[in-house]
Amino acid sequence: MLFRRKTGTKAGADVEERPVAGRVEGARKTSGKRAQNRIMIVMAGVCVVYAVIAGRLVEYGLRDELTVSSIARGDALLASRPDLLDRNGNVLATDIRTVSLYAEPHKVTDPDEVIEKLTTVLPDLDARSVYRKLTSNSRFQWLSRQLTPRQQSEILALGLPGVGFRPEKRRFYPGGPTASHIVGIVNIDNKGIAGMEKYVDDQGLAALAEAGMTIEQNLEPVELSIDLRVQHIVRNELAAAMQRYRAIAAGAVVLNVKTGEVLAMSSLPDYDPNIPAQALEKDRMNRMSAGTYEMGSTFKAFTTAMALDSGLVGMNDTFDATRPLRIAGHTINDFHGKHRVLTVPEIFIYSSNIATARMADMVGIEQHREFLTRIGLLSRLTTELPEVKTPVQPNEWKKINSITISFGHGVATTPLQTAVAAAALMNGGKLIPPTFLPRTEDEANAVAVQVVKPQTSDQMRELMEMNVAKGSGRRAEVEGYRVGGKTGTAEKVVNGRYSSNVRFNAFLSAFPIDDPEYVVLVIVDEPKPAEGQHSATAGMNAAPTVKAIIRRSASILGVRPTFGDDSTALLESY
């Protein structure tokens, strides 16, 4: 039994042994597959990691080389501004790439060392201000904006921890000061703060930038109405006039009388928009639109037009200028009086204060004020340029005010709106708001307002041409072109009184006067007699400056010269 039991047991063991061995073999196969899967998973994970690393390396390789900051850049800093172009496509303002220096204070280990090394490259750096920034609890601080490539390279060579660069855009003005008062400037954050730069921002660009909706891609350029070639001529002649007549300032505008487009406008002293701080210096204001002046005898053109347009005065009417006119304790006299009765053309040519005052008195105070308002001389000018000043007039118009205003004293207005009002006298009587953007004649007619009769405009063109041919505007005559104009020599107020030795001169002109296309107005502030001369009236300085501008720019503006009998052009070269 015992044997059998053993034998049974042994036999039983043999019977049971075969299934156990099978299970072990299956377990080995299962375990091997699991190990193999784990290895595959690990290998796949390693591949993914290296793929991510490779992708990031490719990304960094393609990234702008200026992006060396660990802080993500803000779109507002890189937001593009549209280029500003003249009417011929010449670039007036554009964006260029630059970098600015920043610090991450929590990464700076030794502020003193950082300051010491940075000042070797940036000697103007304010050490105290920088130290406060480097020891602050903030995670980002600007240290210096808009560095040059050389400065960036030298700072990189210092190997300063916690200091880096962020790409920005800087505004660049290829023409420098040539059209600075029109183009304007931007601040350190590339936001427009003056001129057409500010106008562009006010059209929605600034709001988009603040909302973070700007893009880095280039925007469509903004074309202006100015012609850079004419603008250069105007500025060049003004600079020459300031030197020749030792004036403290000068300005000019060239205006299309049929569209209201400003082709050129300059005011000296000006500034270089690439150096924005210059704009804050004394006397660099835009005198043409942001300065108001008593325009002197140029106002006689508007008084004469008012009288003719009223129907109360005709071209053949006469007024007594024999003796000075006394009113309210004041004496009105003529500069070079003829001391006789004058016709309307003679009043204009000889620039008689006495006879002009009598014409204004005939029209009346209320009608006088209404006419100047109608023609745009007493209201703030409407145009794209932000720098526009409101004219100054008496709170209450009395007879003495109307009398003095008739010949240009008692109302201060901007030279630009004086030119705009004069254009209305030349173009058939339509007042067209000025623009610094391109405009067609049809578009101009849609916004034009008829302010004087076409007949009055014809008569004023005739008078303006007479004044250049026979009167005080003779020095504005240009061979080959028919020029009309009116001088204005205004005494400036010094210590509360008008001074006969301190003048603000102007010459208001239009050409070709038979069918005017352009108005040219030049102002010269406090001129002195030129060498060899004894007088500093407008006819001696402002008129010759107008002549020089027209002579050099007429062909550029497309105005054809008059041909003589021998079929040769009378155009002068410059």
Secondary structure, DSSP 8 states (H G I E B T S, - for coil): -HHHHHHHHHHHHHHHHHHHHHHHHHHHHHHHHHHHHHHHHHHHHHHHHHHHHHHHHHHHHHS-TT---SS---HHHH-----EE-TTS-EEEEEEEEEEEEE-GGG-S-HHHHHHHHHHH-TT--HHHHHHHHTSS-S-EEEEEEE-HHHHHHHHHH--TTEEEEEEEEEE-TTGGGGHHHH--B-TTS-B-SHHHHHHIIIIIHHHHHTT---SS----EE-S--HHHHHHHHHHHHHHHHHHT-SEEEEEEEETTT-BEEEEEEES---TTSGGGGGSTT-S-HHHH--B--GGGHHHHHHHHHHHHTS--TT-EEE-SS-EEETTEEE--TT---SEEEHHHHHHHT-HHHHHHHHHHH-HHHHHHHHHHTTSSS---SS-S-----B--SS--HHHHHHHHTT-S-BB-HHHHHHHHHHHHTTSEE---BSS---HHHHHHH-EE-S-HHHHHHHHHHHHHHHHHSTTGGG-BTTB--EEEEEEEEEEETTEEEEEEEEEEEEEEESTTS--EEEEEEEES----TT-S---HHHHHHHHHHHHHHHHTTTTT----B-TTS-B-----
